[in-house]
Amino acid sequence: MVGYSPSDRWANQDLFLEGWEMGCPNGGEYGPQMWKIPVLKPEKLFNPDGTLGAGGIFLKKKLETCLKNFDNVRIDHALGLIDPYIYKKDSVELVNGKINLDKFVANNISKIEGIDPHGNYKKILNRIVLPTLKEYGIDKNYPVWEDLGAGTDVFEKIYRQENNLPGITQLEWMRGENYQNSNNWGLVGSHDSDPAVKMIKKDWVKNGDAWNIFYLAGFLNSNPSRAKERNNYCEKIASDDLERVKAKFAELFLTCKKIQMSFADFFGIDKTYNSAGNELKENWKLRLNKNYQDSYYKNLSSPKPTAINMPEILKIAVQAKSDMENVKLAKELMLYKDDIQLQNTKQVQQILDNLDKYEKILKEKE
């Protein structure tokens, strides 16, 4: 949504700032990330009378192209629509593999004097993006708003305080217990992350707070009456990395109302789609094979499946939700913990039985 291509710049040279590109202030191979994304001229976004200028019309058409062909849209790097981090191309000088920051000219557009004197970038969200979504009958909370990255005061004011827009909850480095029923889109890892089966092998992940075995076992087995099950589950995810990955995805379903899952995670692929901040020839090249359905079922029926068996994950999550509801009810009734109901309701048990059936079907050998 935010990015423009070299062909866009070539075909519309009068709409883009000469010599400037968009990036990110940190996390790159050389320090700051240099994305080489063209930057629309602020003065071209709006006319003096407030109507859309040529740049504003160009951006609106970009968004409309997505909305005409798809039911929803991912607005990647929302910061870039409000207060983008831009750098001057001719100021990039590498010294021992790092950018020479003494010569590097870069900052968020609101902090660079003379680039956007009328604050036109601050108007993009309210005057172009949100009205266009409304024209196509899309509630502002429905798109996947990617708010990860370095924010600014300008971004926080417009994005969160004025519009209260959702963002992304990335469980790779945070606990879902703090974001239950959030309006954010939830995910374990993004397209810039390693897939979970590869991620869990890293010490900082395995030993991290967000993947802590005691936390996950407790969060997914909150009913004190199921203490034995909780302890057994804790031992299970402590001794088997793949079981801990399943626990993390079950946590995902108990966190946000809307979820995302990368195709690499779903199909159990151990290759990274994009290594963020690194200019690698493998980036963005990963694809499924033509027989991806057969590969998926073969993976699930193997002794150590890495693909996501969705009924299995949902079964863990549904039981965890049932536990949470029983604990909640007990608190409302001011019951002692020993009196908390252990049994699931008839409806919940029927769901669990059906999920168990389909979980086993997916594990069957063909």
C-alpha angles and dihedrals in degrees: 000000000000100000128090124197130231087251089056089054094045093050094044104032094155091060099058134072111254113238098004130108136179124248144138127271097231147017098055132130089250098034107269115045114247107204096174089222114156117243122225114234108254092219090057094057097074137016120233089260091057097255120127115282124211091276093049091050090049092052092046091052090051090056093043091054088061095043094050093056104034139044094230141012137219112223100207119205097002089191088071090064093054113025110358122194106237133180136196109248097215091054093065109110123162120214116183091341095310132097114260097239092192089070100027112110110202142126143130110300093245089060098050111090117232098010099094106009093163095048093239094158089060088060098052097088098049098035103037117012103041095041090050092051089050091051088059094046095252118142112230091239094056103073120083100257108198104207098162119126137048112338128197135210089258091052094047092050097049101032102039110016100039100032105018091215122181123245139183128295107205111197092192087093106013140061119251092214088079095054106044114156091002117164088227123107107254128213139158097223132359130226086274093056132085112257111266095252088058095036094058091061091067116095095223089057099041092047095037127114094242093057097039110146095219091051094048094045091049096044092050094043105037098151109100088212088067095056093128092052090047093052092047090048091050091054090047096055091041093058100038123051093198091055090052089052089054089051090053092053091047087053088053092060090053094051119056130021090231124045140190129200125187118235089236090059095043094051094039096242115164096206124101117240096206129004099212116227093013123101098220125161088225093061115118092359101103113116139170118253121248091256094051094139093055090044090052095052092043089053093051093050093050122102092253107028117192098183120094114265095203098197089052093051092045091049090058091046096047092050090048091051090049089053091050092050092050091050091047092050092049091053091050090051091043092235126164115255090249089061096055111123113256100187123085120235116262091254094050092047091052090053091049092049092051092048090049090053094052093042089059093044090056090051094052120111113246 
